[in-house]
Amino acid sequence: MRAPHPYVPYLEPLVGAAWWTVGAAALDPGIGTVVLAGGLGIAGALVMALRKRFGSGAPLPPGGRTRLLVLIGVTTALVAGIGTALGYFSQGELGVPVACAVIGLALVPLSSQLDVRAFVALGGALMVLGAAGVLLALNSAGRLYPQGVVGLIAGALFWLAGAHRTGLLAEARGHARR
């Protein structure tokens, strides 16, 4: 069973690839390169599968593109401003987990705009992940936990949400039952 044409079908794979890149950057150079390449391969496979199924996706409702771009702009400005402020106060290790929570918070209004309930669950999961990342950052040294773990898990969550929203998971389950 095919899902209806979604709005912005490549949103989750591309944002997931960005988060995966953030997480892989915290790993040692050798293993980090392998993890990054594997993650970008997954994102590329998702984009190709979605392009084959949906093309460029359904057009947004009137005014939807503007609201989407404003939401993305405000979220980006918040992440940049908070990251800069945390760096100024020598709390830069909290930047990635706080960015994760802010992006999770931004997914809640995006869910109503794109009419995707799964974004509420994804946003909640990212907020919890961000809070856990803050705790990890405060209780550990280095970037592995607050940046690596948070980035890799956030990337995987975005890919999973995208596969669910676009019907790829349902199709995979249908093939597995045969």
N, C-alpha and C positions, 0 to 999 in steps of 0.2 A: 504494500500500500504506500503510495507516494504522499508526502506531506504537501499542503498547499504552498504556492510560491511564497517564501518568506521575504520580509523586508531585509535588506542588508545581509545577504547570506554569508558573506566572508568576514563579518565582524568578529566572531569568536575565534576562528582560526588565526587571524592576524594579531588580535590582542593577545591570544594565547602564545603566539610565537614571540611577541615582545616580552611577555613575562618569562617565558622559558629562557630567553637570551639573558635577562637580568639574573635569573637563578644560576645559569651555567657560568656566568662571569665570576661567580664567587668560588667556583671549584678550581682545583689545580689546573695549570695550563693543558696538560696532556688529556686528562679525563674530561676536563671542561670542554675541550674541542670536540671530543667524541660525543658527549652528551648534547652539545649544541647542534652538531650535525644531525644526530638522530631526531631531535625535536623539530628542527627545521624541515626535515624529511617528512615527518608526520604532518606538520602544518601544510606543506606543499601538497601532500596526498589528499588532505581534507579539502583544500581549495580546488584542486583538480576535480575531485568527485562532486563538489558542490557546483562548480562551473558546468560540468556535464549535465547535472540534473536541473539546475535553475537558471543558467545563464547569469545575467546580472541581477536577478531577483525582481520582485514586484516593486513598482514605484511607490514611494512614500505618499501618504495622504497630503493634501494641500497644506503648506506651511510646515510639514514634517521635517523636511531637509534643514530648514532654518533652525528649528527647535533642536534637532539632533546636533547640528554644528555648534550651537550656543552651549548645549550641555557638554559636549566634548571640550570646547574652549574653556568653559568655567572650571571643569574638572582638571584640565591640564594646568591652568593657572593656579588652582588650589594646591595641586601636587607639587608644582615648582616652588610656590611660595612657602609651603610648609617645609619642604626639603631644605630650602635655603635657610629658613629660620632655625631648623633643627641643627644644621651645620654651624650656624653662627653661635649657637649655645653649646657646641661640642657634644651634640647628641645625634650626629649624622648616622649612626648605626640604626636609628629608629626610622630613617627615611623610607626604606622599602616597605616595612610593615605598615606604617601609617599611610603610605600611598595605596597599599592594598585595601586598607579599610575605607579610604576616601573613594576609591573606584567602586568598591562594593556598595557604598552609600549612593553613588551616582547611578548604579544599575536599577535602583528602585523606581525613580521617575522614568527611566528609560523603558522599564517594563510596561508601563501604561502607555507610553508614547508609541511603542512598537507592538503593543498588545501581545506580549510574551510573558506569561506568568513565571516561566523558568528563570527569568532574570531576577525575580525576587529571591528565589532560593539561592541562585548563584551569588547575588549581592550579600545575602546573609552569611553564606559560607565564606566569602572573601572578608567580611567584617570580622568573623570569628578567627579566621586565619591571620588577619592583621593584628588582632589582639594577642593571639598566641605568639606571633612573631615579635611583638614588643616585649613580651615576657622573656622570650628566648634571647633577645638582644640585651636585655638588662641583666640576665643571669649567665651570659657566656661571653667569651672573648672571640674576636674574629668576625668574619662576614659569612661564614658557612651557614649558620642557623638563620639569622635574621634576613639575609639576602638569598642564599642558596635554596634553603628549604622553602621559604615563602614564595620565591619566584617560580621554582619548579612545580610546586603544588598549585599555585594560581594558574600557571600555564595549562597544566593538565585539567584543571576544573573548567577553564574556558573551552578547551577542546571537547571535553565531555558534554558540556552544555550545548555547544554548537552542533555536535553530532545528534544530540537528542532533539533539539529544536527543529532541525532540518529533516529529521526522519531517517538519518543514516543508522542510528542504533536500532530502530525498529526493523529496518531492512536486514541488518546483520543478524538480529535475533531470528527473523524469518528464514534466512539462509541456514542458520545453525540448526533449526528444527527439522529441516528436510533431510 
